[in-house]
Amino acid sequence: MHINDIFARSPTTFSFEFFPPKTAETSEALYEHIIHLATLKPSFVSVTYGAGGSTRDLTHNLVVRLKTTSNLDPTPHLTCVCHSEAEITQILERYATAGVSNILALGGDPPRDLKGYDRSKDAFQHAADLVAHVRKFNDRRVHPDGRGFGIGVAGFPEGHPATPNRLVEMDHLKAKVDAGADYICTQLFFDNRDFYDFRERCELAGVRVPIIAGIMPITSGQNLRRMADLAAGARFPAALLRSIERCNDDAEAIRRVGAHWATEQCRGLLDHHVRGIHFYTLNRSDATRQIYQSLGLRDSEAVRR
Ligand SMILES: Cc1cc2nc3c(=O)[nH]c(=O)nc-3n(C[C@H](O)[C@H](O)[C@H](O)COP(=O)(O)OP(=O)(O)OC[C@H]3O[C@@H](n4cnc5c(N)ncnc54)[C@H](O)[C@@H]3O)c2cc1C
């Protein structure tokens, strides 16, 4: 379903993010896992896109499989990095043929194993260029939905490390929306004040598309470290770190603290009329399920303002 229809149907959207596993067995396990999560009736699910060639096919395969065999609405991530214009067009054609409704258009980071990768070889330097290309693709009217793909872009409540000037960064975000993005999904954050302030700054800058808040329940000390690395620049509030320290490496206690923190974040966001919550599940669903229960949610359409 086109993202604009999803927003029209749900005052608050709930979505889950997965990354494609590398092997056939783990792919199968993840597929089963995602299907199990379908009972929570998420508004959509999204599948990340890696920098390497083979993992890129895994994204496509998982998205098309979910689209054709489940009632979930999968949104593939797509990045500018390491792609020619023809490749991007071909990917869009494949997704259009499969009836995929929405795309998350991203800059992407240069692959870690390709040290000194020269981005100037990429057809699109920034996500705004990719958004413009998807819009142009939409104008060709080859997508079964006459409007073409709904388009999401990334937003960074605490700022993106590559642009320390926050005013300039907001100009870049606005450029993505002006190029045709329908919504923004944010990087994870642990202090809602960062999100509320970001939302206000968007409003002041005239960025007026729905903003979905990215939430990652911490499930282990290891996953905390991994996130600090992947979401470079994300702030870990002292109160959260203290709570985790008090767990003394007790895995179950850390999981409970992480789920509690994320639940409180979600409760605050719902009270502040957030347009959507996107769970970075890291391919595990127990925390997300627990948060749903603690919030009294049955499914995404159960939320009323
Ligand atoms: C919700 C979400 C999902 C993600 N999923 C993936 C994924 O699946 N795969 C993946 O590889 N990465 C993913 N990422 C990470 C993301 O690709 C990186 O953080 C990337 O560095 C920024 O992406 P972007 O789309 O914001 O890029 P851009 O909008 O291109 O911005 C990247 C940087 O360039 C700056 N910039 C933008 N336009 C200009 C301009 N015209 N001139 C100069 N500077 C400019 C921006 O301010 C920013 O600092 C995701 C991030 C988020 C928040």
The ligand as an SDF file (V2000), in Angstrom:
LIG
                    3D

 53 58  0  0  0  0  0  0  0  0999 V2000
   16.0760    4.9470    8.8650 C   0  0  0  0  0  0  0  0  0  0  0  0
   17.4730    4.6560    8.3440 C   0  0  0  0  0  0  0  0  0  0  0  0
   17.6810    3.5240    7.5730 C   0  0  0  0  0  0  0  0  0  0  0  0
   18.9500    3.2470    7.0540 C   0  0  0  0  0  0  0  0  0  0  0  0
   19.1320    2.1280    6.2880 N   0  0  0  0  0  0  0  0  0  0  0  0
   20.3190    1.8920    5.6920 C   0  0  0  0  0  0  0  0  0  0  0  0
   20.5120    0.7740    4.8210 C   0  0  0  0  0  0  0  0  0  0  0  0
   19.6180   -0.0220    4.6130 O   0  0  0  0  0  0  0  0  0  0  0  0
   21.7180    0.6260    4.2390 N   0  0  0  0  0  0  0  0  0  0  0  0
   22.7480    1.5080    4.4460 C   0  0  0  0  0  0  0  0  0  0  0  0
   23.8210    1.3270    3.8570 O   0  0  0  0  0  0  0  0  0  0  0  0
   22.6090    2.5680    5.2700 N   0  0  0  0  0  0  0  0  0  0  0  0
   21.4240    2.7820    5.8940 C   0  0  0  0  0  0  0  0  0  0  0  0
   21.2640    3.8660    6.7300 N   0  0  0  0  0  0  0  0  0  0  0  0
   22.4270    4.7180    7.0160 C   0  0  0  0  0  0  0  0  0  0  0  0
   22.5350    5.8770    6.0160 C   0  0  0  0  0  0  0  0  0  0  0  0
   22.6400    5.4150    4.6880 O   0  0  0  0  0  0  0  0  0  0  0  0
   23.8050    6.6380    6.3890 C   0  0  0  0  0  0  0  0  0  0  0  0
   23.6620    7.2010    7.6680 O   0  0  0  0  0  0  0  0  0  0  0  0
   24.2130    7.6980    5.4030 C   0  0  0  0  0  0  0  0  0  0  0  0
   25.4880    8.2280    5.8080 O   0  0  0  0  0  0  0  0  0  0  0  0
   23.2590    8.8740    5.3440 C   0  0  0  0  0  0  0  0  0  0  0  0
   22.2000    8.5570    4.5800 O   0  0  0  0  0  0  0  0  0  0  0  0
   21.1770    9.6820    4.0560 P   0  0  0  0  0  0  0  0  0  0  0  0
   20.1550    8.9440    3.3200 O   0  0  0  0  0  0  0  0  0  0  0  0
   20.7920   10.6020    5.1150 O   0  0  0  0  0  0  0  0  0  0  0  0
   22.1520   10.4210    3.0110 O   0  0  0  0  0  0  0  0  0  0  0  0
   22.1600   11.8990    2.4800 P   0  0  0  0  0  0  0  0  0  0  0  0
   20.8370   12.5360    2.5730 O   0  0  0  0  0  0  0  0  0  0  0  0
   22.8180   11.8240    1.1490 O   0  0  0  0  0  0  0  0  0  0  0  0
   23.1230   12.6290    3.5300 O   0  0  0  0  0  0  0  0  0  0  0  0
   24.4180   12.1240    3.8220 C   0  0  0  0  0  0  0  0  0  0  0  0
   25.2820   13.2740    4.3070 C   0  0  0  0  0  0  0  0  0  0  0  0
   25.5200   14.1440    3.2120 O   0  0  0  0  0  0  0  0  0  0  0  0
   25.0540   15.4450    3.5150 C   0  0  0  0  0  0  0  0  0  0  0  0
   24.4880   16.0130    2.2780 N   0  0  0  0  0  0  0  0  0  0  0  0
   23.2890   15.7680    1.7290 C   0  0  0  0  0  0  0  0  0  0  0  0
   23.1280   16.4900    0.6110 N   0  0  0  0  0  0  0  0  0  0  0  0
   24.2690   17.1900    0.4360 C   0  0  0  0  0  0  0  0  0  0  0  0
   24.7320   18.1160   -0.5510 C   0  0  0  0  0  0  0  0  0  0  0  0
   23.9770   18.4580   -1.5980 N   0  0  0  0  0  0  0  0  0  0  0  0
   25.9840   18.6400   -0.4140 N   0  0  0  0  0  0  0  0  0  0  0  0
   26.7830   18.3000    0.6350 C   0  0  0  0  0  0  0  0  0  0  0  0
   26.3920   17.4240    1.6080 N   0  0  0  0  0  0  0  0  0  0  0  0
   25.1620   16.8870    1.4990 C   0  0  0  0  0  0  0  0  0  0  0  0
   24.0210   15.2770    4.5950 C   0  0  0  0  0  0  0  0  0  0  0  0
   23.8780   16.4480    5.3800 O   0  0  0  0  0  0  0  0  0  0  0  0
   24.6040   14.1280    5.3850 C   0  0  0  0  0  0  0  0  0  0  0  0
   25.5900   14.5700    6.2640 O   0  0  0  0  0  0  0  0  0  0  0  0
   20.0260    4.1460    7.3060 C   0  0  0  0  0  0  0  0  0  0  0  0
   19.8090    5.2680    8.1160 C   0  0  0  0  0  0  0  0  0  0  0  0
   18.5540    5.5320    8.6270 C   0  0  0  0  0  0  0  0  0  0  0  0
   18.3370    6.7330    9.4910 C   0  0  0  0  0  0  0  0  0  0  0  0
  1  2  1  0
  2  3  1  0
  2 52  2  0
  3  4  2  0
  4  5  1  0
  4 50  1  0
  5  6  2  0
  6  7  1  0
  6 13  1  0
  7  8  2  0
  7  9  1  0
  9 10  1  0
 10 11  2  0
 10 12  1  0
 12 13  2  0
 13 14  1  0
 14 15  1  0
 14 50  1  0
 15 16  1  0
 16 17  1  0
 16 18  1  0
 18 19  1  0
 18 20  1  0
 20 21  1  0
 20 22  1  0
 22 23  1  0
 23 24  1  0
 24 25  2  0
 24 26  1  0
 24 27  1  0
 27 28  1  0
 28 29  2  0
 28 30  1  0
 28 31  1  0
 31 32  1  0
 32 33  1  0
 33 34  1  0
 33 48  1  0
 34 35  1  0
 35 36  1  0
 35 46  1  0
 36 37  1  0
 36 45  1  0
 37 38  2  0
 38 39  1  0
 39 40  1  0
 39 45  2  0
 40 41  1  0
 40 42  2  0
 42 43  1  0
 43 44  2  0
 44 45  1  0
 46 47  1  0
 46 48  1  0
 48 49  1  0
 50 51  2  0
 51 52  1  0
 52 53  1  0
M  END
$$$$
